[in-house]
Amino acid sequence: MALSPVITRHILPFVLKLLYKSLRISVTPPEGEMRVQGKGTIFAFWHGKMVTGWLLARELFPGESTAAVVSQSKDGRILSDALQKLGFTLIRGSSSKGSVEVVRSMQQTLDKGEIIVITPDGPRGPINQFKYGSLRLAARNRSPLIFARISYASSWKLKSWDRFEIPKPFTRTTVTLQLIELPEFRSEEELHAYCKQLSEQLSHA
């Protein structure tokens, strides 16, 4: 059964903000050291960490136009309602549906020097695996790619494909930011090999 817009547009964003504010978050390196200038930036975190990831993005880039890439699924509609209320503009689609339009919209966003926020293993996995398209786009535009590794001292873990985690209120939350400098890919084979290596590195770090 579909959730009421009252829940998705008002109650859910309020609950997310309340939970986020309760977390004891430490960010490494400090925000000022990770600031990038000029070109549009892609900010990423794994799908299972999105409870913290979306609001973290708003905190790290205050006052900047921030676009969220969200799937066209029913779950994506719920998420898109909440994210709009949290101040994001939306890019709807995924690697499996609407991919051409998604890439076009992402390119336009980067051209304007704005921030794109993605869960690179969403919306259906495989878990903790970057999609080729996001890396190809970042490399082609020489766009800064910042990945946030998020871990909780205590959380509720769902039995979903992404091992979705809901942090418990007031829990200690550790965020490690990594600025990834992408090489120029001379072939699809190089891109795929790099994508696999990067995914393994970030999922086991």
C-alpha positions in Angstrom: 0.0 0.0 0.0 1.4 3.4 -1.0 2.3 5.8 1.8 0.4 9.0 2.2 2.1 12.2 1.0 1.7 13.5 4.5 4.0 10.8 5.7 6.6 11.0 2.8 6.7 14.8 2.6 6.4 15.8 6.2 6.6 13.1 8.8 9.5 11.2 7.3 11.8 14.2 6.7 11.1 15.4 10.2 12.0 12.0 11.7 15.2 11.8 9.6 16.3 15.3 10.7 15.5 14.5 14.4 17.5 11.2 14.2 20.4 12.8 12.4 20.7 15.6 14.9 20.9 13.1 17.7 23.9 11.3 16.2 27.4 11.9 17.6 29.1 12.4 14.3 32.8 12.7 13.7 34.1 13.5 10.2 37.6 12.8 9.0 39.2 14.8 7.5 37.5 18.0 8.8 35.0 19.5 6.4 37.2 22.4 5.4 40.0 20.1 4.2 37.7 18.3 1.8 36.2 21.4 0.2 36.5 21.4 -3.6 36.2 24.4 -5.8 35.1 25.1 -9.4 33.8 22.0 -11.2 30.7 20.2 -10.2 31.2 17.5 -7.5 29.8 14.0 -7.1 29.2 13.0 -3.5 28.6 9.3 -2.9 27.8 6.8 -0.1 26.5 3.2 -0.1 22.8 2.6 -0.4 22.6 0.9 3.0 23.9 4.1 4.7 21.4 6.6 3.3 19.7 7.4 6.6 22.8 9.4 7.4 24.2 10.0 3.9 21.6 12.3 2.5 21.6 14.7 5.5 25.4 14.5 5.7 25.5 15.8 2.1 23.3 18.8 3.0 25.6 19.6 6.0 28.9 19.3 4.1 27.7 21.5 1.2 25.5 24.2 2.9 24.0 26.8 0.7 24.9 25.0 -2.5 22.5 23.5 -5.1 22.4 19.8 -4.5 20.8 17.2 -6.7 19.9 13.7 -5.6 19.8 10.8 -8.1 16.7 8.7 -7.1 15.2 5.7 -8.9 11.8 5.7 -10.5 10.6 2.8 -8.4 7.8 3.0 -5.7 10.5 3.2 -3.0 12.2 6.0 -5.1 9.0 8.0 -5.0 8.9 7.8 -1.2 12.5 8.8 -1.0 12.1 11.6 -3.6 9.2 13.2 -1.6 11.4 13.3 1.5 14.5 14.5 -0.3 12.6 17.4 -1.9 11.5 18.5 1.6 15.1 18.3 2.8 16.2 20.7 0.0 17.4 18.5 -2.8 16.5 18.9 -6.4 15.8 15.5 -8.1 17.3 13.5 -10.9 14.9 10.5 -11.4 16.1 7.3 -12.9 18.7 4.5 -12.6 21.1 2.3 -14.5 18.2 0.0 -15.4 15.4 2.5 -16.1 15.7 6.0 -17.6 19.5 5.8 -17.8 20.0 8.0 -20.8 17.9 10.8 -19.3 19.7 10.4 -16.0 23.1 10.8 -17.6 21.9 13.8 -19.5 20.5 15.4 -16.4 23.7 14.6 -14.4 25.8 16.2 -17.1 23.8 19.4 -17.1 24.1 19.5 -13.3 27.9 19.1 -13.4 28.1 21.8 -16.2 26.4 24.2 -13.8 29.1 23.4 -11.1 26.5 21.9 -8.8 26.6 19.0 -6.4 25.3 15.5 -7.4 24.6 13.0 -4.6 24.4 9.3 -5.4 24.2 5.9 -3.9 26.5 4.2 -6.5 25.3 0.6 -5.7 21.6 1.6 -5.9 18.8 1.0 -6.4 19.1 -2.8 -6.6 22.8 -3.6 -6.2 25.0 -5.5 -6.2 25.8 -4.3 -2.7 28.8 -2.0 -2.4 29.5 -2.0 -6.1 30.0 1.2 -8.1 28.0 1.4 -11.3 30.1 2.0 -14.4 28.1 5.0 -15.5 28.8 7.2 -12.5 32.6 6.6 -12.7 32.6 7.2 -16.5 30.8 10.5 -16.1 33.0 11.7 -13.3 36.2 10.8 -15.2 35.0 12.3 -18.5 34.3 15.6 -16.7 37.3 15.5 -14.4 34.7 16.0 -11.6 35.8 15.7 -8.0 34.4 12.4 -6.5 34.0 12.4 -2.8 33.1 9.1 -1.1 31.8 9.0 2.5 32.4 5.8 4.5 29.8 5.8 7.2 29.9 3.4 10.2 27.7 3.3 13.4 28.6 2.1 16.8 25.0 0.8 17.2 22.3 0.3 14.6 19.3 -1.7 13.6 20.2 -3.9 10.5 17.5 -4.9 8.0 17.6 -8.2 6.1 17.6 -6.4 2.8 19.9 -6.7 -0.3 21.8 -3.6 0.9 22.0 -4.6 4.6 20.2 -1.3 5.3 21.2 0.3 8.6 19.2 2.6 10.8 21.4 4.2 13.4 20.1 4.1 17.0 19.5 7.6 18.4 22.6 9.3 19.9 24.9 6.5 18.6 28.5 7.4 17.8 28.8 7.7 14.0 32.1 7.8 12.2 32.4 9.3 8.7 35.6 9.1 6.6 35.7 11.2 3.5 37.9 10.2 0.6 38.6 12.3 -2.4 39.0 9.9 -5.3 41.1 11.1 -8.2 39.9 9.2 -11.3 42.3 8.3 -14.1 41.5 8.8 -17.8 40.0 5.5 -19.0 41.3 4.5 -22.5 38.9 1.7 -22.9 35.8 0.1 -21.3 38.0 -2.7 -20.0 40.1 -0.2 -18.0 36.9 1.3 -16.6 35.5 -2.0 -15.6 38.7 -3.1 -13.9 39.1 0.1 -12.0 35.4 0.0 -11.0 35.9 -3.4 -9.5 39.1 -2.5 -7.7 37.6 0.7 -6.3 34.4 -1.1 -5.1 36.5 -3.7 -3.3 38.7 -1.1 -1.7 35.8 1.0 -0.4 33.6 -1.9 0.7 36.4 -3.5 2.8 38.0 -0.3 4.2 
